[in-house]
Amino acid sequence: MNAWDELVERCAIRRRKKIGPLSDEAYAELLLAVRADPESFVDTSVERAVLIMARALDAFRASCRNDDLLDDAAYEAERTRRMAALHAECVRARETDESSLDASLLQALTSELEPDPLLEELLELERDFASDEPPEGDAWDDIFYRPHLRLRAAVARTCLDGARFRMAESAAASVMDAAPRDPLGARHTYMLACARLEDEAGFDAVCARFSRQESAWSHLSRTLLLYKLDRMGAARRALRGFSELCAGGAYALLRPTYVEVYLPDRPEAAPCSFDECLLAVREAEPIIADVPDFIPWCQGQEWLVESARRFAEGRDLDW
């Protein structure tokens, strides 16, 4: 969530309604003015809540920068402190504007609940903030509908975390249907759910829908899917693709790394980059845990282990 950009757009839209019809050029100038000093354009409780969240998310992300320098105890203490601080700001944003779905979503996510109680909270938010049908066209283009898409995408990911794979597939599909460009990456959740459900047709269909643009999720999901279907030759080829086409894929799979809670949506990462591999492996954990022979099989591929070792040595990572 780029809260600052969304704050700018919300303020500009409201100001345009107040002023009256503007040409495209005049509206572009208004956007520039708001972007230069968004806080001076904040006039409503809705905008004040977004401003609180924008500042809080900035502070949270800034506090993560030195994590690599901390030992385990210091890291846990710092993480607990910053999550509590962010949670408190989300509560303040919600109190500022009770209609803020994003504030409610962030409040739920920073509560650090287990998947089942978190899913209950998210579904309750869907009931409390029930809206009409998504806008026509791509719902992401409606700045005021985006919180509903973020919430639905969070429901899909939480279903996956809680081993509700068919529900995850359905929720992710609803996000893609409402926002066909899929800026929230619901297709990644969908692919992983397809892998667990052995839904090869669904996996192939979503790959085709997005012009077979590969990602760490598509490579890893394909590997898991083929492994579960017991097509071991194809699974090995898919695993090699994950290792060779995704930077550090072998290392990410064999040495999974802790990934922070998504606040509120999946962080951006370059396609097939190491950062994307870390995210994909983290999201695949419930499936990998449900297929206990998968990691030993991966560890039995000597070329994969060697690839992971080389990557670790090149990045000065633990091995």
C-alpha positions as CSV (number, residue, x, y, z in Angstrom):
1,M,0.0,0.0,0.0
2,N,1.4,3.3,-1.0
3,A,-0.5,5.4,1.5
4,W,1.0,8.7,0.4
5,D,0.0,8.3,-3.3
6,E,-3.5,7.3,-2.3
7,L,-3.8,10.2,0.1
8,V,-2.8,12.6,-2.7
9,E,-5.4,11.1,-5.1
10,R,-8.1,11.2,-2.5
11,C,-7.4,14.9,-1.6
12,A,-7.2,15.8,-5.3
13,I,-10.5,14.1,-6.2
14,R,-12.3,15.9,-3.3
15,R,-10.8,19.2,-4.2
16,R,-11.8,18.8,-7.9
17,K,-15.4,18.1,-6.8
18,K,-15.3,21.2,-4.7
19,I,-13.9,23.4,-7.5
20,G,-15.9,22.0,-10.3
21,P,-15.0,20.6,-13.7
22,L,-11.3,20.7,-14.5
23,S,-9.5,20.0,-17.7
24,D,-6.9,17.2,-17.7
25,E,-4.1,19.7,-17.6
26,A,-5.7,21.6,-14.7
27,Y,-6.2,18.4,-12.8
28,A,-2.6,17.3,-13.4
29,E,-1.5,20.6,-11.9
30,L,-3.8,20.1,-8.9
31,L,-2.2,16.6,-8.4
32,L,1.3,18.2,-8.5
33,A,0.3,20.8,-5.9
34,V,-1.2,18.1,-3.6
35,R,1.8,15.9,-4.0
36,A,4.1,18.7,-3.0
37,D,2.4,19.3,0.3
38,P,-0.4,16.7,0.9
39,E,-0.8,17.5,4.6
40,S,-2.0,21.0,3.8
41,F,-4.9,19.5,1.7
42,V,-6.1,17.1,4.4
43,D,-9.6,18.4,5.4
44,T,-11.7,15.3,6.3
45,S,-11.6,12.5,8.9
46,V,-11.1,10.0,6.1
47,E,-8.0,11.8,4.9
48,R,-6.7,12.3,8.4
49,A,-6.9,8.6,9.0
50,V,-4.9,7.9,5.8
51,L,-2.3,10.5,6.9
52,I,-1.9,8.7,10.2
53,M,-1.4,5.4,8.4
54,A,1.0,6.9,5.9
55,R,3.2,8.3,8.7
56,A,3.0,5.1,10.8
57,L,3.9,2.8,7.8
58,D,6.9,5.1,7.1
59,A,8.1,4.9,10.7
60,F,7.6,1.1,10.7
61,R,9.6,0.6,7.5
62,A,12.4,2.9,8.7
63,S,12.7,0.9,11.9
64,C,13.4,-2.3,9.9
65,R,16.5,-1.0,8.2
66,N,19.0,-2.1,10.8
67,D,17.5,-5.5,11.7
68,D,20.5,-7.3,10.2
69,L,22.8,-5.7,12.8
70,L,20.7,-7.0,15.7
71,D,21.2,-10.3,17.6
72,D,18.1,-12.5,18.0
73,A,17.1,-11.1,21.4
74,A,17.5,-7.5,20.3
75,Y,15.6,-8.2,17.1
76,E,12.7,-9.7,18.9
77,A,12.5,-6.8,21.3
78,E,12.7,-4.3,18.5
79,R,10.1,-6.1,16.4
80,T,7.7,-6.3,19.3
81,R,8.1,-2.6,20.0
82,R,7.5,-1.5,16.4
83,M,4.5,-3.8,15.9
84,A,3.0,-2.4,19.1
85,A,3.7,1.2,17.9
86,L,2.1,0.5,14.5
87,H,-0.9,-1.2,16.0
88,A,-1.5,1.8,18.3
89,E,-1.4,4.1,15.3
90,C,-3.8,1.9,13.4
91,V,-6.2,2.1,16.4
92,R,-5.8,5.9,16.4
93,A,-6.5,6.0,12.6
94,R,-9.7,3.9,13.1
95,E,-10.8,6.1,16.0
96,T,-10.2,9.1,13.7
97,D,-12.4,7.7,11.0
98,E,-14.5,4.6,11.9
99,S,-15.3,4.1,8.2
100,S,-11.6,3.5,7.3
101,L,-11.5,-0.1,6.1
102,D,-7.7,0.2,5.6
103,A,-7.2,1.2,9.3
104,S,-9.4,-1.7,10.4
105,L,-7.4,-4.1,8.2
106,L,-4.1,-2.9,9.4
107,Q,-5.3,-3.1,13.0
108,A,-6.3,-6.8,12.5
109,L,-3.0,-7.6,10.8
110,T,-0.8,-6.0,13.5
111,S,-2.7,-8.0,16.2
112,E,-0.5,-10.9,15.1
113,L,-3.2,-13.5,15.4
114,E,-2.9,-17.1,14.3
115,P,-4.5,-17.8,10.8
116,D,-7.9,-19.1,12.1
117,P,-8.7,-16.2,14.4
118,L,-7.3,-13.7,11.9
119,L,-9.5,-15.1,9.2
120,E,-12.5,-14.7,11.5
121,E,-11.6,-11.0,12.0
122,L,-11.1,-10.4,8.3
123,L,-14.4,-12.1,7.4
124,E,-16.1,-10.0,10.0
125,L,-14.6,-6.9,8.4
126,E,-16.0,-8.0,5.1
127,R,-19.4,-8.2,6.7
128,D,-19.1,-4.9,8.5
129,F,-17.8,-3.1,5.4
130,A,-20.0,-4.9,2.8
131,S,-20.2,-2.9,-0.4
132,D,-22.0,-3.0,-3.6
133,E,-20.7,-4.9,-6.6
134,P,-17.2,-3.8,-7.7
135,P,-17.1,-0.9,-10.1
136,E,-17.3,-1.7,-13.8
137,G,-14.0,-2.2,-15.5
138,D,-10.9,-2.6,-13.4
139,A,-12.0,-1.9,-9.8
140,W,-8.4,-0.9,-8.9
141,D,-8.9,2.3,-10.8
142,D,-11.4,3.4,-8.2
143,I,-9.3,4.7,-5.4
144,F,-12.2,4.3,-2.9
145,Y,-12.7,0.7,-3.7
146,R,-9.1,-0.4,-3.2
147,P,-9.5,-1.1,0.5
148,H,-12.1,-3.8,-0.4
149,L,-9.6,-5.4,-2.8
150,R,-6.8,-5.3,-0.2
151,L,-9.1,-7.0,2.4
152,R,-10.1,-9.7,-0.1
153,A,-6.5,-10.4,-1.0
154,A,-5.6,-10.6,2.7
155,V,-8.5,-13.1,3.2
156,A,-7.1,-15.2,0.3
157,R,-3.6,-15.3,1.8
158,T,-4.9,-16.0,5.3
159,C,-6.9,-18.9,4.0
160,L,-3.7,-20.3,2.4
161,D,-1.9,-19.9,5.7
162,G,-4.7,-21.7,7.5
163,A,-4.7,-24.6,5.0
164,R,-8.1,-23.6,3.6
165,F,-6.9,-24.1,0.1
166,R,-10.1,-24.2,-1.9
167,M,-11.3,-21.0,-0.1
168,A,-8.0,-19.4,-0.9
169,E,-8.4,-20.2,-4.5
170,S,-11.9,-18.8,-4.6
171,A,-11.0,-15.6,-2.8
172,A,-8.0,-15.0,-5.0
173,A,-10.1,-15.6,-8.1
174,S,-12.6,-12.9,-6.9
175,V,-9.8,-10.4,-6.6
176,M,-8.5,-11.1,-10.1
177,D,-12.0,-10.9,-11.5
178,A,-12.6,-7.5,-10.0
179,A,-9.1,-6.1,-10.8
180,P,-7.9,-7.9,-14.0
181,R,-4.4,-6.3,-14.0
182,D,-4.0,-7.9,-10.5
183,P,-1.8,-5.2,-8.9
184,L,-2.2,-7.1,-5.6
185,G,-0.8,-10.3,-7.0
186,A,-3.8,-12.5,-6.1
187,R,-2.7,-14.8,-8.9
188,H,0.3,-15.8,-6.8
189,T,-2.0,-17.0,-4.0
190,Y,-4.2,-18.7,-6.6
191,M,-1.2,-20.6,-8.1
192,L,-0.1,-21.9,-4.7
193,A,-3.7,-23.0,-3.9
194,C,-3.8,-24.8,-7.3
195,A,-0.6,-26.6,-6.5
196,R,-1.9,-27.9,-3.2
197,L,-5.3,-28.9,-4.8
198,E,-3.5,-30.6,-7.7
199,D,-5.5,-28.3,-10.0
200,E,-3.4,-28.4,-13.1
201,A,-6.1,-27.0,-15.3
202,G,-6.6,-24.0,-13.0
203,F,-2.9,-23.4,-12.8
204,D,-2.5,-23.5,-16.6
205,A,-5.5,-21.2,-17.0
206,V,-4.1,-18.5,-14.7
207,C,-0.7,-18.7,-16.3
208,A,-2.3,-18.2,-19.7
209,R,-4.5,-15.4,-18.4
210,F,-1.4,-13.4,-17.4
211,S,0.5,-14.2,-20.7
212,R,2.7,-16.8,-18.9
213,Q,4.7,-14.1,-17.2
214,E,6.9,-16.1,-14.9
215,S,7.5,-15.3,-11.2
216,A,9.0,-17.1,-8.2
217,W,5.4,-18.1,-7.3
218,S,4.8,-19.7,-10.8
219,H,8.1,-21.6,-10.7
220,L,7.6,-22.9,-7.2
221,S,3.9,-23.6,-7.6
222,R,4.6,-25.6,-10.8
223,T,7.3,-27.6,-9.0
224,L,4.9,-28.4,-6.1
225,L,2.1,-29.3,-8.4
226,L,4.1,-31.7,-10.5
227,Y,5.6,-33.3,-7.5
228,K,2.2,-33.9,-6.0
229,L,1.0,-35.3,-9.3
230,D,4.0,-37.7,-9.1
231,R,5.4,-36.6,-12.4
232,M,8.9,-36.6,-11.1
233,G,10.8,-36.0,-14.3
234,A,8.7,-32.8,-15.0
235,A,8.9,-31.8,-11.3
236,R,12.8,-32.0,-11.4
237,R,12.8,-29.8,-14.6
238,A,10.4,-27.3,-12.8
239,L,12.7,-27.3,-9.8
240,R,15.7,-26.6,-12.0
241,G,13.8,-23.8,-13.6
242,F,13.1,-22.3,-10.1
243,S,16.7,-22.6,-9.2
244,E,18.2,-21.3,-12.4
245,L,15.6,-18.6,-13.4
246,C,14.9,-17.2,-9.9
247,A,17.9,-15.5,-8.2
248,G,18.7,-17.5,-5.1
249,G,15.7,-19.8,-5.5
250,A,17.6,-22.8,-4.3
251,Y,18.9,-21.0,-1.2
252,A,15.4,-19.6,-0.4
253,L,13.9,-23.0,-0.6
254,L,16.5,-24.9,1.4
255,R,17.2,-22.1,3.9
256,P,13.8,-20.4,4.4
257,T,14.0,-16.9,5.9
258,Y,11.6,-15.1,8.2
259,V,9.4,-12.6,6.3
260,E,7.5,-9.8,8.0
261,V,3.7,-9.6,8.1
262,Y,2.3,-8.0,4.9
263,L,1.1,-4.5,5.9
264,P,-1.4,-4.6,4.4
265,D,-0.5,-6.1,1.1
266,R,2.5,-8.0,-0.4
267,P,5.6,-5.8,-0.7
268,E,6.9,-5.2,-4.2
269,A,9.8,-7.2,-5.6
270,A,11.4,-7.6,-9.0
271,P,10.1,-10.7,-10.9
272,C,12.2,-13.8,-10.1
273,S,14.5,-11.8,-7.8
274,F,15.8,-13.2,-4.5
275,D,13.3,-11.0,-2.5
276,E,10.5,-12.5,-4.5
277,C,11.8,-16.0,-3.8
278,L,11.8,-15.3,-0.1
279,L,8.1,-14.2,-0.3
280,A,7.1,-17.1,-2.5
281,V,8.7,-19.7,-0.2
282,R,7.2,-18.1,2.9
283,E,3.7,-18.2,1.4
284,A,4.2,-21.8,0.3
285,E,5.1,-23.0,3.8
286,P,1.7,-24.4,4.6
287,I,1.8,-26.5,1.4
288,I,5.4,-27.6,1.9
289,A,4.6,-28.6,5.5
290,D,1.6,-30.7,4.1
291,V,4.0,-32.5,1.7
292,P,6.6,-33.7,4.1
293,D,8.7,-35.6,1.5
294,F,9.1,-32.5,-0.7
295,I,12.1,-30.9,1.0
296,P,14.0,-34.2,1.5
297,W,13.5,-34.8,-2.2
298,C,14.8,-31.3,-3.0
299,Q,17.8,-31.9,-0.7
300,G,18.5,-35.1,-2.6
301,Q,19.2,-33.1,-5.8
302,E,22.9,-32.4,-5.5
303,W,22.9,-29.7,-8.2
304,L,20.2,-27.8,-6.2
305,V,22.2,-28.0,-2.9
306,E,25.4,-26.8,-4.8
307,S,23.4,-23.9,-6.3
308,A,22.2,-22.9,-2.9
309,R,25.7,-23.1,-1.4
310,R,27.2,-21.0,-4.2
311,F,24.6,-18.4,-3.7
312,A,25.2,-18.3,0.1
313,E,28.9,-17.9,-0.4
314,G,28.5,-15.2,-2.9
315,R,26.1,-13.2,-0.6
316,D,28.0,-14.0,2.6
317,L,24.9,-15.8,3.9
318,D,24.8,-18.6,6.5
319,W,25.1,-22.1,5.1
